[in-house]
């Protein structure tokens, strides 16, 4: 478990800064740094795609039962975005091996 620092999360999500309303970007940073998180680094054949399958689609409304977001996620992107509220994402998974390497380096691991 660790508490993410704002500077780290801002680097992690810098690709969103120009795409989002500044209020929403700040809200995402504030949410992700509001408490401790569990960090796991998984490796193996097709690790990224396998973990993403376990997590389910980002929008819990589209995530099948048996996935982390499908069983435990509550926020719907279609509601949060227009209201400038960050989706309270229950789990994060890297989108590619390259992204995973960048994110692991940002964590200092």
GUVO-382476 format. One record per residue (C-alpha): residue in one letter; y negated, z negated, x. Coordinates in steps of 0.25 Angstrom, whole numbers, padded with zeros to 4 digits, always signed. Layout:
<pts>
AYZX/...
</pts>
This chain:
<pts>
X+0000+0000+0000/X-0014+0003+0005/X-0028+0003+0000/X-0034+0017+0001/X-0048+0018+0007/X-0059+0026+0001/X-0061+0034+0013/X-0046+0038+0014/X-0045+0042-0001/X-0058+0050+0000/X-0052+0058+0012/X-0039+0059+0004/X-0046+0065-0008/X-0057+0073-0001/X-0052+0086-0007/X-0056+0081-0021/X-0070+0076-0017/X-0076+0090-0020/X-0068+0093-0032/X-0071+0080-0040/X-0083+0073-0046/X-0088+0063-0036/X-0086+0052-0046/X-0071+0056-0048/X-0069+0057-0033/X-0074+0043-0031/X-0066+0038-0042/X-0053+0043-0036/X-0057+0037-0023/X-0060+0023-0029/X-0047+0024-0037/X-0038+0027-0025/X-0044+0016-0017/X-0044+0005-0028/X-0031-0001-0024/X-0019+0000-0015/X-0010+0012-0015/X+0004+0014-0011/X+0005+0024+0000/X+0018+0032+0003/X+0021+0043+0013/X+0034+0050+0009/X+0040+0061+0017/X+0052+0070+0016/X+0056+0084+0012/X+0046+0089+0001/X+0040+0075+0001/X+0026+0080-0005/X+0032+0087-0017/X+0043+0077-0020/X+0032+0065-0020/X+0023+0074-0029/X+0035+0076-0038/X+0037+0061-0039/X+0023+0058-0041/X+0021+0069-0052/X+0009+0077-0056/X-0005+0070-0054/X-0007+0070-0068/X+0002+0059-0075/X+0001+0067-0088/X+0008+0078-0081/X+0018+0070-0073/X+0032+0069-0077/X+0039+0055-0080/X+0046+0051-0068/X+0035+0054-0058/X+0025+0043-0053/X+0013+0049-0061/X+0022+0052-0073/X+0027+0038-0074/X+0015+0030-0069/X+0002+0039-0069/X-0008+0037-0080/X-0020+0045-0077/X-0022+0060-0082/X-0030+0069-0073/X-0036+0076-0086/X-0042+0063-0090/X-0047+0058-0077/X-0053+0070-0071/X-0063+0073-0082/X-0067+0058-0083/X-0069+0057-0067/X-0059+0047-0066/X-0048+0048-0055/X-0034+0049-0060/X-0027+0036-0056/X-0016+0043-0049/X-0004+0034-0047/X+0002+0042-0035/X-0003+0052-0025/X+0006+0062-0017/X+0001+0072-0007/X+0001+0086-0012/X+0007+0093+0001/X+0012+0088+0015/X-0001+0092+0021/X-0008+0083+0011/X+0002+0072+0014/X-0001+0072+0029/X-0016+0072+0026/X-0015+0060+0017/X-0005+0052+0026/X-0015+0054+0037/X-0027+0049+0029/X-0018+0037+0026/X-0017+0034+0041/X-0002+0035+0040/
</pts>
